[in-house]
Amino acid sequence: MNKPLTEDVLLQNMRDMDIEQISKATIRQAVALSAGLEKILGEPFSRLEIGVPGLDPCREGVEAQKRALDSGIASVYPSIEGLPALKEAASRFIKAFVNIDVDPKCIVPTVGSMQGSYNLTLECSQLRPGRDTMLYIHPGFPANLTQARVLGVRHEAFDIYEYRGEKLRDKLESYFATGRIAAILFSNPNNPTWVCLTEEELQIIGELANKYDVIVLEDMAYMCMDFRTDLSHPFEAPFQPTVARYTDNYIIMLSASKIFSYAGERIALVAFNNKLFRRQFEGLRERYGIARMGQNFIHTFLYAASSGTSHSAQYAMAAMLQGAADGTLPFVHNVSEYGRRAKIVKELFVKHGFHIVYDHDMDRPIADGFFFTAGYGDMDDETLMRCLMRCGISSIGLNTTGSGQYGVRVCVSALRTDADFQRLDERLAMFASEF
């Protein structure tokens, strides 16, 4: 690529896709736009926009799924509550790496964490009259906010940028004290910033959840991927940080997509606190005739949404969870490759005049992992994304993640080879010289 694509070419392709502002495009729109521009360019784009696993799927899962299919289970509906072997393996895995006890009965497979968060958002908004609002700690996964909009669920959000540490307490309390917040959702490590909430911050969230009876939805899509601390040894400290140490009002979402590079089979788990799973809510009884939260989640919401999760994929995940807890599947070591890539890519961005937007966890530099955030001077998201796209670099704007800062999310998973890094280096150099 010798020079940037013209503005006219970019705008025409945006019009063809009905994209008015690229900074407001969804991740999937950004993927489609860059795919169309690749054809015009005749060269691959540097694809930083979508978090597709950049590693091979765990063989343990593939082989277990093949065995399950060969046994004929494709013709049999899966239990909507989940395969018993999967639930047992999940309970043991959570104990091994998070060090909390969850009854296997309280763990339910879902069609990816997307289905889990979608149905939990709806259910939490219907538990109690007046508590109809979701709270999101931003920046966050844009699709979660889309889910609330699609469902018509009220939602609030704030950017954590200025509210780290003890400052988080007053900010959260200002929302919780209204009595309208049904649940709060966050990921840890965070998508898109890779911010990792500290034990102090998790304790604050847990204490306020207890005080105001708010449910905490904790997305562990990237569990054990804060590579600043070795979290790779099952049943040995240190463990994955979690709000579950500070409240019983928690629900954890665990996905096979990133930790096992098994995104294509759409398999995840929702793990309810044991008490919360069995807790009764009159709002659910009146609407559905099932008062217990966990049972209603299974037999009302999941039944209506998909009637269960892929039968064969449940066998795959059971095998991967079992191998990880046994220590024979070193998933943390495997995914640490993302940390290596992030270090290289961060250095390239900084080399060409960018800065890391969310650059610290309190007094610690941000970890190297699946994502990071980059800004360029005071360039706004729309301008920055258009210029990067013209230079063959696809990303998403921080504004779509709920951030109040200018910049883009950078995902390193698609950068696999030295040629990928060299191509990105050259295109960032082009951007710096042209814009």
C-alpha positions as CSV (number, residue, x, y, z in Angstrom):
1,M,0.0,0.0,0.0
2,N,1.8,3.1,-1.3
3,K,-0.8,5.8,-0.4
4,P,-4.1,6.1,1.5
5,L,-7.4,5.3,-0.1
6,T,-9.2,8.4,-1.1
7,E,-11.9,10.0,1.0
8,D,-14.3,9.5,-1.9
9,V,-13.7,5.8,-2.0
10,L,-14.3,5.5,1.8
11,L,-17.4,7.6,1.7
12,Q,-18.9,5.7,-1.2
13,N,-18.4,2.4,0.6
14,M,-19.9,3.9,3.7
15,R,-23.0,5.0,1.8
16,D,-23.3,1.6,0.1
17,M,-23.6,0.1,3.6
18,D,-25.8,2.9,5.0
19,I,-23.2,4.0,7.4
20,E,-23.5,7.7,8.1
21,Q,-20.7,8.0,10.7
22,I,-18.1,5.4,10.9
23,S,-17.5,6.1,14.6
24,K,-21.1,5.0,15.3
25,A,-20.9,1.8,13.2
26,T,-21.3,-1.6,15.0
27,I,-18.4,-4.0,15.1
28,R,-20.0,-6.1,12.4
29,Q,-20.5,-3.1,10.2
30,A,-16.8,-2.2,10.6
31,V,-15.9,-5.8,9.6
32,A,-18.1,-5.6,6.5
33,L,-16.8,-2.2,5.5
34,S,-13.1,-3.2,5.8
35,A,-13.8,-6.4,3.9
36,G,-15.3,-4.3,1.0
37,L,-12.3,-1.9,1.1
38,E,-9.9,-4.8,1.1
39,K,-11.2,-5.9,-2.3
40,I,-10.6,-2.4,-3.7
41,L,-7.2,-2.2,-2.1
42,G,-6.2,-5.7,-3.3
43,E,-4.3,-6.2,0.0
44,P,-5.3,-7.4,3.5
45,F,-6.4,-4.8,6.0
46,S,-4.8,-4.7,9.4
47,R,-7.9,-6.0,11.2
48,L,-8.1,-4.6,14.7
49,E,-11.9,-4.3,15.0
50,I,-13.3,-7.7,16.0
51,G,-12.3,-9.9,18.8
52,V,-12.1,-13.2,17.0
53,P,-9.8,-15.7,18.7
54,G,-6.4,-15.7,17.0
55,L,-5.4,-19.1,18.3
56,D,-6.3,-22.7,17.3
57,P,-9.3,-24.2,19.2
58,C,-8.4,-26.5,22.0
59,R,-8.0,-30.0,20.6
60,E,-9.5,-31.5,23.8
61,G,-12.8,-29.8,22.9
62,V,-12.7,-30.7,19.3
63,E,-12.0,-34.4,19.9
64,A,-14.7,-34.6,22.6
65,Q,-17.2,-32.9,20.3
66,K,-16.4,-35.3,17.5
67,R,-16.8,-38.3,19.8
68,A,-20.2,-36.9,20.9
69,L,-21.4,-36.4,17.3
70,D,-20.2,-39.9,16.3
71,S,-22.3,-41.3,19.2
72,G,-25.4,-39.9,17.6
73,I,-26.4,-37.2,20.0
74,A,-27.1,-34.7,17.2
75,S,-30.5,-36.2,16.9
76,V,-31.3,-35.8,20.6
77,Y,-32.4,-32.5,22.2
78,P,-30.0,-31.4,24.9
79,S,-31.3,-30.9,28.5
80,I,-32.1,-27.3,28.8
81,E,-30.5,-27.3,32.3
82,G,-27.3,-28.6,30.8
83,L,-25.3,-31.8,30.5
84,P,-24.6,-33.1,34.1
85,A,-21.0,-33.8,33.2
86,L,-20.6,-30.2,32.0
87,K,-22.2,-28.7,35.2
88,E,-19.9,-30.8,37.4
89,A,-16.8,-29.9,35.4
90,A,-17.8,-26.2,35.5
91,S,-18.2,-26.2,39.3
92,R,-14.8,-27.8,39.7
93,F,-13.2,-25.4,37.2
94,I,-14.6,-22.4,39.0
95,K,-13.2,-23.7,42.3
96,A,-9.8,-24.4,40.7
97,F,-9.3,-20.9,39.2
98,V,-11.7,-18.5,41.0
99,N,-11.8,-20.3,44.4
100,I,-15.5,-20.0,45.0
101,D,-18.0,-22.8,45.5
102,V,-20.9,-23.0,43.1
103,D,-23.4,-25.9,43.1
104,P,-23.4,-27.6,39.7
105,K,-27.2,-27.3,39.8
106,C,-26.7,-23.5,39.7
107,I,-24.6,-23.5,36.5
108,V,-26.4,-23.4,33.1
109,P,-25.0,-23.5,29.6
110,T,-26.0,-20.8,27.2
111,V,-25.4,-20.0,23.5
112,G,-22.4,-17.9,24.2
113,S,-22.3,-15.2,26.9
114,M,-24.3,-13.0,24.5
115,Q,-27.4,-15.2,25.2
116,G,-26.5,-15.2,28.9
117,S,-26.3,-11.5,29.3
118,Y,-29.3,-10.9,27.0
119,N,-31.6,-13.1,29.1
120,L,-30.2,-12.0,32.4
121,T,-30.7,-8.3,31.4
122,L,-34.4,-9.1,30.7
123,E,-34.9,-11.2,33.8
124,C,-33.2,-8.8,36.2
125,S,-35.4,-5.9,34.9
126,Q,-38.6,-7.9,35.8
127,L,-37.8,-9.2,39.3
128,R,-39.2,-6.3,41.3
129,P,-41.5,-3.4,40.6
130,G,-39.6,-0.1,40.1
131,R,-36.2,-1.8,39.7
132,D,-36.2,-1.7,36.0
133,T,-32.8,-0.2,35.1
134,M,-29.4,-1.8,34.2
135,L,-26.2,0.0,35.1
136,Y,-23.1,-0.5,33.0
137,I,-19.5,0.3,33.9
138,H,-18.1,1.8,30.7
139,P,-16.2,1.5,28.5
140,G,-17.8,-1.8,27.8
141,F,-18.7,-4.3,25.1
142,P,-21.0,-2.3,22.8
143,A,-23.3,-5.3,22.2
144,N,-24.4,-5.3,25.9
145,L,-25.9,-1.8,25.5
146,T,-27.5,-2.8,22.2
147,Q,-29.1,-5.7,24.1
148,A,-30.8,-3.3,26.6
149,R,-32.0,-1.1,23.7
150,V,-33.4,-4.1,21.8
151,L,-35.2,-5.3,24.9
152,G,-36.5,-1.9,25.8
153,V,-34.8,-2.1,29.2
154,R,-33.9,1.2,30.9
155,H,-30.1,1.7,31.3
156,E,-27.6,4.0,32.8
157,A,-23.8,4.0,32.5
158,F,-20.7,5.9,33.5
159,D,-17.1,6.0,32.3
160,I,-14.8,4.5,34.9
161,Y,-11.9,6.7,33.7
162,E,-12.3,9.2,36.5
163,Y,-13.7,6.8,39.2
164,R,-11.0,4.4,40.1
165,G,-10.4,3.2,43.7
166,E,-12.4,4.7,46.5
167,K,-13.9,7.2,44.0
168,L,-15.9,4.3,42.6
169,R,-17.9,4.1,45.9
170,D,-19.6,7.5,45.7
171,K,-20.3,7.1,42.0
172,L,-21.9,3.8,42.3
173,E,-23.9,4.8,45.3
174,S,-25.3,7.8,43.4
175,Y,-27.0,5.3,41.1
176,F,-27.8,2.5,43.6
177,A,-29.5,4.9,46.1
178,T,-32.2,5.8,43.5
179,G,-33.7,2.4,44.1
180,R,-34.1,1.9,40.3
181,I,-31.0,-0.2,39.6
182,A,-31.9,-3.9,39.1
183,A,-28.4,-5.1,38.2
184,I,-24.9,-3.9,37.2
185,L,-22.8,-5.5,34.5
186,F,-19.0,-5.3,33.9
187,S,-16.2,-7.4,32.4
188,N,-12.9,-8.0,34.2
189,P,-10.4,-7.8,32.5
190,N,-12.4,-5.1,30.6
191,N,-13.3,-5.1,27.0
192,P,-12.2,-2.7,25.4
193,T,-9.7,-1.1,27.8
194,W,-8.1,-4.1,29.5
195,V,-8.7,-2.3,32.8
196,C,-8.6,-4.8,35.6
197,L,-10.6,-3.9,38.7
198,T,-8.7,-4.2,41.9
199,E,-9.7,-6.1,45.0
200,E,-10.6,-2.8,46.6
201,E,-12.9,-1.9,43.7
202,L,-14.5,-5.4,43.6
203,Q,-15.1,-5.1,47.4
204,I,-16.8,-1.7,46.9
205,I,-19.1,-3.2,44.3
206,G,-19.9,-6.2,46.5
207,E,-20.6,-4.1,49.6
208,L,-22.9,-1.7,47.8
209,A,-24.7,-4.6,46.1
210,N,-25.4,-6.0,49.6
211,K,-26.5,-2.6,50.9
212,Y,-28.9,-1.8,48.0
213,D,-29.7,-5.4,47.0
214,V,-28.4,-5.0,43.5
215,I,-27.5,-8.0,41.4
216,V,-24.0,-8.1,39.9
217,L,-23.4,-9.6,36.5
218,E,-19.7,-10.3,36.2
219,D,-18.5,-11.2,32.7
220,M,-15.3,-13.3,32.9
221,A,-14.8,-13.6,29.1
222,Y,-11.1,-13.0,29.6
223,M,-10.6,-14.8,33.0
224,C,-7.0,-15.3,34.2
225,M,-5.7,-13.0,31.4
226,D,-4.2,-10.3,33.6
227,F,-0.8,-11.6,32.8
228,R,0.9,-9.3,35.4
229,T,0.0,-12.1,37.9
230,D,0.4,-15.8,37.3
231,L,-3.2,-17.2,37.6
232,S,-2.4,-20.4,35.8
233,H,-2.2,-23.0,38.6
234,P,-5.5,-24.8,39.4
235,F,-6.4,-24.9,43.1
236,E,-3.5,-22.7,44.0
237,A,-3.5,-19.0,44.9
238,P,-3.5,-16.4,43.5
239,F,-6.9,-16.8,41.9
240,Q,-9.0,-14.8,39.4
241,P,-10.3,-11.7,41.2
242,T,-14.1,-11.6,41.6
243,V,-16.9,-9.7,43.2
244,A,-18.2,-13.1,44.4
245,R,-15.9,-12.8,47.5
246,Y,-17.9,-9.9,48.7
247,T,-21.5,-10.5,47.9
248,D,-24.0,-13.3,47.4
249,N,-25.8,-11.2,44.8
250,Y,-23.6,-12.3,41.9
251,I,-23.9,-14.1,38.6
252,I,-20.8,-15.0,36.7
253,M,-20.6,-15.5,32.9
254,L,-17.9,-17.8,31.6
255,S,-17.3,-18.2,27.8
256,A,-15.4,-20.8,25.8
257,S,-14.8,-18.2,23.1
258,K,-11.5,-16.6,24.3
259,I,-10.2,-18.8,27.1
260,F,-10.4,-22.0,24.9
261,S,-10.5,-20.3,21.5
262,Y,-13.9,-22.0,20.9
263,A,-15.9,-19.1,19.7
264,G,-17.4,-20.8,16.7
265,E,-19.5,-23.3,18.7
266,R,-21.2,-20.6,20.8
267,I,-21.0,-22.1,24.2
268,A,-20.8,-20.4,27.5
269,L,-21.9,-20.8,31.1
270,V,-24.0,-18.7,33.5
271,A,-23.1,-19.5,37.2
272,F,-25.5,-18.2,39.8
273,N,-24.6,-17.8,43.4
274,N,-26.3,-20.7,45.2
275,K,-28.6,-18.5,47.2
276,L,-29.5,-16.3,44.3
277,F,-30.3,-19.2,42.1
278,R,-33.0,-20.3,44.6
279,R,-34.2,-16.9,45.6
280,Q,-37.9,-16.2,45.0
281,F,-39.2,-13.1,43.4
282,E,-42.9,-12.3,43.3
283,G,-42.5,-10.4,40.0
284,L,-41.4,-13.6,38.3
285,R,-44.2,-15.6,40.0
286,E,-46.9,-13.2,38.8
287,R,-45.6,-13.0,35.3
288,Y,-44.4,-16.6,34.6
289,G,-45.6,-18.8,37.5
290,I,-42.0,-19.6,38.5
291,A,-40.7,-17.6,41.4
292,R,-37.1,-19.0,41.8
293,M,-34.7,-16.9,39.7
294,G,-32.5,-19.7,38.5
295,Q,-35.4,-22.0,37.5
296,N,-37.2,-19.1,35.8
297,F,-34.0,-18.3,33.8
298,I,-33.8,-21.9,32.6
299,H,-37.4,-22.8,32.0
300,T,-38.8,-19.5,30.8
301,F,-36.1,-17.4,29.3
302,L,-33.7,-20.0,27.8
303,Y,-36.6,-22.2,26.8
304,A,-38.2,-19.3,24.9
305,A,-34.9,-18.2,23.4
306,S,-33.3,-21.4,22.1
307,S,-34.6,-24.5,24.0
308,G,-31.0,-25.2,25.1
309,T,-27.4,-25.1,24.0
310,S,-25.7,-27.2,21.3
311,H,-25.6,-30.7,22.6
312,S,-22.2,-31.6,21.2
313,A,-20.6,-28.3,22.2
314,Q,-21.5,-29.1,25.8
315,Y,-19.4,-32.2,25.6
316,A,-16.5,-30.1,24.2
317,M,-16.7,-27.6,27.0
318,A,-16.9,-30.2,29.7
319,A,-13.7,-31.8,28.4
320,M,-11.9,-28.5,28.2
321,L,-13.0,-27.4,31.7
322,Q,-12.0,-30.8,33.1
323,G,-8.5,-30.7,31.4
324,A,-7.9,-27.1,32.7
325,A,-8.8,-28.1,36.3
326,D,-6.7,-31.3,36.0
327,G,-3.7,-29.1,34.8
328,T,-3.4,-31.0,31.5
329,L,-4.8,-28.2,29.4
330,P,-2.7,-25.1,30.1
331,F,-5.2,-22.5,28.8
332,V,-3.6,-19.6,30.6
333,H,-0.3,-20.3,29.0
334,N,-1.9,-20.7,25.6
335,V,-3.7,-17.3,25.7
336,S,-0.7,-15.5,27.1
337,E,0.3,-15.2,23.4
338,Y,-2.1,-12.3,23.3
339,G,0.0,-10.5,25.9
340,R,3.1,-10.9,23.7
341,R,1.2,-9.5,20.7
342,A,-0.2,-6.6,22.6
343,K,3.3,-5.5,23.8
344,I,4.5,-5.4,20.2
345,V,1.4,-3.6,18.9
346,K,1.4,-1.0,21.7
347,E,5.0,-0.2,20.9
348,L,4.2,0.3,17.2
349,F,1.3,2.7,18.1
350,V,3.4,4.7,20.5
351,K,6.3,4.8,18.0
352,H,4.1,6.6,15.5
353,G,2.8,9.2,17.9
354,F,-0.2,7.5,19.5
355,H,-0.9,7.3,23.2
356,I,-2.6,4.6,25.3
357,V,-5.8,6.1,26.5
358,Y,-6.6,3.9,29.5
359,D,-3.0,3.3,30.5
360,H,-3.1,2.5,34.2
361,D,-4.9,0.4,36.8
362,M,-4.5,2.8,39.8
363,D,-0.6,2.9,40.2
364,R,0.1,0.0,37.8
365,P,0.6,0.2,34.0
366,I,-2.3,-1.5,32.2
367,A,-1.7,-5.2,31.4
368,D,-0.9,-6.4,28.0
369,G,-3.8,-8.5,26.7
370,F,-6.5,-9.1,24.1
371,F,-7.4,-5.4,23.8
372,F,-6.0,-1.9,24.5
373,T,-7.1,1.7,23.6
374,A,-5.2,4.2,21.5
375,G,-5.6,7.9,20.8
376,Y,-3.9,10.4,18.6
377,G,-3.5,13.9,20.0
378,D,-6.9,15.4,20.3
379,M,-8.3,13.8,17.1
380,D,-11.9,12.7,17.6
381,D,-13.1,9.2,17.0
382,E,-14.8,9.9,13.6
383,T,-11.7,11.6,12.1
384,L,-9.3,9.1,13.6
385,M,-11.2,6.1,12.3
386,R,-11.7,7.5,8.8
387,C,-8.0,8.2,8.5
388,L,-7.0,4.8,9.9
389,M,-9.4,3.1,7.5
390,R,-8.0,5.0,4.5
391,C,-4.6,3.6,5.6
392,G,-5.9,0.0,5.7
393,I,-6.4,-0.2,9.4
394,S,-9.9,-1.2,10.8
395,S,-10.9,-0.5,14.4
396,I,-13.9,0.6,16.4
397,G,-14.4,4.0,18.2
398,L,-14.3,4.3,21.9
399,N,-17.5,6.3,21.8
400,T,-19.4,3.1,20.8
401,T,-18.1,1.5,24.1
402,G,-19.5,4.3,26.2
403,S,-16.2,6.0,26.8
404,G,-16.0,9.7,27.2
405,Q,-12.4,9.7,25.8
406,Y,-11.3,10.1,22.2
407,G,-9.6,7.0,20.6
408,V,-10.1,3.5,19.2
409,R,-10.2,0.0,20.5
410,V,-7.3,-2.2,19.3
411,C,-7.7,-5.9,19.2
412,V,-4.5,-7.9,18.7
413,S,-5.9,-11.3,18.0
414,A,-5.8,-11.1,14.2
415,L,-2.1,-10.1,14.1
416,R,-0.4,-13.5,14.0
417,T,2.8,-13.2,12.0
418,D,5.8,-11.0,11.6
419,A,4.3,-9.9,8.2
420,D,1.1,-8.7,10.0
421,F,3.2,-6.6,12.4
422,Q,5.3,-5.2,9.6
423,R,2.2,-4.3,7.6
424,L,0.7,-2.5,10.6
425,D,4.0,-0.7,11.2
426,E,4.1,0.6,7.7
427,R,0.5,1.7,7.7
428,L,0.8,3.5,11.0
429,A,3.8,5.3,9.5
430,M,1.7,6.3,6.5
431,F,-1.0,7.6,8.8
432,A,1.5,9.7,10.8
433,S,2.9,11.2,7.7
434,E,-0.4,11.9,5.9
435,F,-2.6,13.0,8.7
